[in-house]
Amino acid sequence: MTTPSATPAPTSAPAPAPAPTPVPAVSSASGGPVTVGFDLDLTLLDTRPGIKATWKAFVAETGVEVDVDLTISRLGPPLEQEMAQWVPAPLVTEMTARYRALYPLYAIEPTRPMPGARDAIDAVREAGGRTIVVTAKNGPHAELHLRHLGMEPDVVVGSLWAEGKGAALRAHGARVYVGDHVGDVRGAAAAGAFSVAVATGPCAPEELRAAGADVVLADLTDFRAWWAGYLA
C-alpha cells in the first residue's frame, strides 16, 4: 500500500517591517508648535570680533575716545546705552547712527556662531518647534548676521531689551527664552516664559541664578540634552 506523502506546511510570509513612527510636533497649550526664543549676541553668535572692529573704525573716523575692550566686556544692553558712556547726551543719536552705518562693513564677516548654536536651533525644529530671535540689536543687522551664517530662525525681532523683550515673546507664544544676560532673564519673566540662561556672556552663573533663571547651562552645547528632558 502506498503511503500518501505529507503535505508540506505552508511557509509563513515574513512579517512586514513596522512603519516609521512620525515625530509629532511639540504643541503649546494653544495647540500650535512650541516656540523657543533666543537672544543673539553671545547666546547664538560671537559678535565680539566684529563689534570690536566696528568700534575701532568708529574711533578712527570720529576721534571719540572709547575703551573698546571695556565695551566688548559688557555686551547685551542697547547700543545707545553704551554710546552714552563715551559721548555727550546730545550726540548719542547722531553717533549711534554713524556706528550703525559702519557696522555692516566691519562686524558681519568676523562673527561666528557660538558653540552649540546651530544644534540648539536644529533640536527645536526636529521636535516640530519654532525658533524666534529677540535681541537688543537692531533687526536689519541681526538678520544680516544670521543670513550670512546660514542660520534662519522663523522670526527675528530687534531693538528690544530686558523686560521690553517680553511683549515680542508673548506675541509669538514663546514658552522658553534662552539668553546670556540678566536682562534676558527679566525678559523671559516678563513673558511668563521658562528662562534658560547660558554662561557665555558678561554675567556669571550665580548672577543669572540670582536674577531668576530657571536653569543655567555652561553653553548651548548643553541645550539639546536639556531640551530632551524638558520635552519629557
Secondary structure, DSSP 8 states (H G I E B T S, - for coil): --------------------------B-TTSSB-EEEE--BTTTEE-HHHHHHHHHHHHHHH-----HHHHHTT-SS-HHHHHTTTS-GGGHHHHHHHHHHHHHHHTTTT-EE-TTHHHHHHHHHHTT-EEEEE-SS-HHHHHHHHHHTT---SEEE-S--GGGHHHHHHHTTEEEEEESSHHHHHHHHHHT-EEEEETTSSS-HHHHHHHT-SEEESSGGGHHHHHHHHH-
